[in-house]
Structures are given as C-alpha cells and as structure tokens.
Amino acid sequence: MRKYGYRPDDYPHAHRVGQRLLSLPLTPGMDETDVRQVINAVRRVVGRHAPC
C-alpha cells in the first residue's frame, strides 16, 4: 500500500475481504508430495485456530 500511496481505509471493503482470504499454492507442476505439504500446513493452522 505504501508503494502506491493508498491506505486501508481508502478501500475498506477490499481491505476487509483481503484480511480474510487464503490463497493456496496449487499449480499444475505440483507433485503428490507438494500437495501433501499444503494439506498438512492448512491442517496445522486450522488446528491452532479452531475453537476448543
């Protein structure tokens, strides 16, 4: 945001949405090991932040 001079409150809706998005690294060149690493990473994060 500093690069272009915008502030989060210039675009509040986009900022709120951006704070809640998750982009997963999924590309055609990924093999089974890569996919498993992504799955395991997501499971670890969800496990840490899931309600008890």
C-alpha positions in Angstrom: 0.0 0.0 0.0 2.9 2.4 0.7 4.2 1.9 -2.8 1.1 3.5 -4.4 0.0 5.8 -1.6 -3.2 4.0 -0.7 -4.4 3.4 2.8 -6.6 0.5 4.0 -9.5 3.0 4.7 -9.4 4.2 1.1 -11.0 0.8 0.1 -12.5 -0.6 3.4 -14.4 -3.4 1.7 -11.5 -4.7 -0.2 -9.3 -4.4 2.9 -11.8 -6.4 5.0 -12.0 -9.1 2.3 -8.3 -9.2 1.8 -7.8 -9.8 5.6 -9.9 -12.9 5.3 -8.6 -14.5 2.1 -6.4 -17.5 1.9 -4.5 -18.3 -1.3 -3.3 -21.9 -1.6 -0.3 -22.7 -3.7 -1.9 -25.0 -6.3 -0.2 -25.3 -9.6 -0.1 -28.0 -12.3 3.6 -28.6 -11.6 2.9 -29.8 -8.1 3.5 -33.4 -7.3 1.8 -35.6 -4.6 4.4 -34.6 -2.0 3.8 -30.8 -2.7 0.1 -31.3 -2.4 0.5 -33.2 0.9 2.7 -30.4 2.3 0.0 -27.8 1.5 -2.7 -30.0 3.1 -0.6 -30.6 6.2 0.2 -26.9 6.6 -3.5 -26.0 6.3 -4.4 -28.6 8.9 -1.7 -27.3 11.3 -3.0 -23.7 11.0 -6.7 -24.7 11.4 -5.8 -26.9 14.4 -4.1 -24.0 16.1 -7.0 -21.6 15.5 -10.0 -23.9 15.8 -12.3 -23.2 18.8 -11.9 -25.7 21.6 
